[in-house]
Amino acid sequence: MDFHGFLKALARRWPTVVVCLVLTVGAAIAATNLSTPVYEARTQLFVATRSGEDTAQLNEGQTFSQARVQSYAAIVTTRQVTEHVVKELKLRTTPEELASRITARAPLNTVLIDITVQDTAPGRAARIANAVAKQFGSVVERLETPRPLAGSARAGKKQSREDTPVSPVSLGVTQEAVAPVAPISPRPLLNLAAGVLGGLLLGAGVVALRETLDTTFKASETLGEFTALPPLASIPYDKNTPKQPLVSAEGHSRRAEAFRKLRTNLQFSQVDAPPRIIMVTSSVPSEGKTDIAINLALSLAEAGVSTCLVDGDLRRPCVAAAFGLVQGAGLTTVLIGQARIEDVMQQVGGGLSVLASGAVPPNPTELLASARMEEVLRALTAAYEVVIVDTAPLLPVADTVGLASLAQGALFVVRAGKTTRDQVRSATQSLERVGVRVLGTVFSMAPTPKGGRYGRYGVYGYGPHRELPAPRASAPRREAAAPAKTPARDEG
């Protein structure tokens, strides 16, 4: 999947990205609200060297302080400092835990030491910082104070006040800690930004994972590349199809134009040897093959082509229910010799002849692959220019495989976003094994592009703002006297 395809996947699966974004932002807000505020107090010390007034001595003292200051910073968190602070302020913590909340830093080429203390109470953080600075200065000065000479002590000589050892360095506080006003943690804006970024990354990752695991087809071009079969048409999805399966030739909807395109492509795809018997099939049920079969037959009939539609799905027949015709008498009645074709053939508006399935038989596979079925198809081709046969799906049952050898061409229907690559591969291999010529693929229930019927240009011949007249549905004519009870229609 290239970058452009990934962007299209993100646009197609935007609800997934939104859900991930809501979850991460909600988690960031919850973490901010549940976190205990942490305050930070800061104090600063200056390391001075006791030296003479001579310039050389001052430089030596400056160099001495800069060399020592990094070592002094490491003493801030030692137990000599923290233990005394805990006792002095009577803190309910251990010296080790207090040391973990103290940070000391000595900037390069300076004699400054910055001490920061973090605590959940702003006032306590300031008190701890000041106490640490005071105790730290005492510890450093004590460590730097030279010890008395051993010989002098043994001689019992009493040292004068001037001879008392003095620390060569002194630490002075340049900035006392004050109670901070705002906490350093949590940071609502930073957490929110992290939640938004994390949500986008999580959403992109989930979309990429779903696209990798999703082996269905999203575009007819992808289907054509996978099957190496010509894509004859892409039928857009219409939520009203179950209630209004028939597409009028006078309509200017996307579905009507798609079926006109299918009719035209089918007529011109096999100019040298046009097929007379065309079966419409799919891999699995509910892919829209019946809707495509009946509307293709209607489109051919309305174009002046003598067409007969045969319901060859003897397990779940749907053609008669779509037209409101009698289903009790039809193909199976002819196959078992109880009626002639002309006795059970029914006519609908537009000049289309329909041969319903008839009663559901116990052995549909044997009936469809019988010599009698071949005779029926031969008789139909003698009376009609094109015979469209709606068949059962290929993978669940073997009915279509037996009938395929009698057809002169097949239309393979694939439903957008549902039929997997493995199902398409298995179904096309089944058709190849019986030697049927697959005329092309029909991409059914495809996502409808945004915009009007023809984008911003409106409908051709009507102008961009003029409303189209509602198409008049032609009432089907029935030859049978009394309609039989038909099963509920299935889209597949």
PEFEN-V556079 format. One record per run of one state. SS is the DSSP state (h for helix, s for strand, l for the rest). FROM is the first residue (numbers start at 1). TO is the last residue. If there is no record, write none. Layout:
ss:SS from:FROM to:TO
ss:SS from:FROM to:TO
This chain:
ss:l from:1 to:2
ss:h from:3 to:12
ss:l from:13 to:13
ss:h from:14 to:34
ss:l from:35 to:37
ss:s from:38 to:49
ss:l from:50 to:54
ss:h from:55 to:75
ss:l from:76 to:78
ss:h from:79 to:89
ss:l from:90 to:94
ss:h from:95 to:100
ss:l from:101 to:101
ss:s from:102 to:105
ss:l from:106 to:111
ss:s from:112 to:119
ss:l from:120 to:121
ss:h from:122 to:144
ss:l from:145 to:149
ss:h from:150 to:155
ss:l from:156 to:168
ss:s from:169 to:175
ss:l from:176 to:184
ss:s from:185 to:185
ss:l from:186 to:187
ss:h from:188 to:213
ss:l from:214 to:215
ss:s from:216 to:216
ss:l from:217 to:219
ss:h from:220 to:227
ss:l from:228 to:230
ss:s from:231 to:236
ss:l from:237 to:253
ss:h from:254 to:269
ss:l from:270 to:276
ss:s from:277 to:282
ss:l from:283 to:288
ss:h from:289 to:302
ss:l from:303 to:306
ss:s from:307 to:311
ss:l from:312 to:318
ss:h from:319 to:323
ss:l from:324 to:330
ss:h from:331 to:335
ss:l from:336 to:340
ss:h from:341 to:344
ss:l from:345 to:345
ss:s from:346 to:348
ss:l from:349 to:351
ss:s from:352 to:355
ss:l from:356 to:363
ss:h from:364 to:368
ss:l from:369 to:370
ss:h from:371 to:383
ss:l from:384 to:385
ss:s from:386 to:390
ss:l from:391 to:398
ss:h from:399 to:404
ss:l from:405 to:408
ss:s from:409 to:415
ss:l from:416 to:419
ss:s from:420 to:420
ss:h from:421 to:434
ss:l from:435 to:437
ss:s from:438 to:446
ss:l from:447 to:454
ss:h from:455 to:457
ss:l from:458 to:458
ss:s from:459 to:459
ss:l from:460 to:462
ss:s from:463 to:463
ss:l from:464 to:492
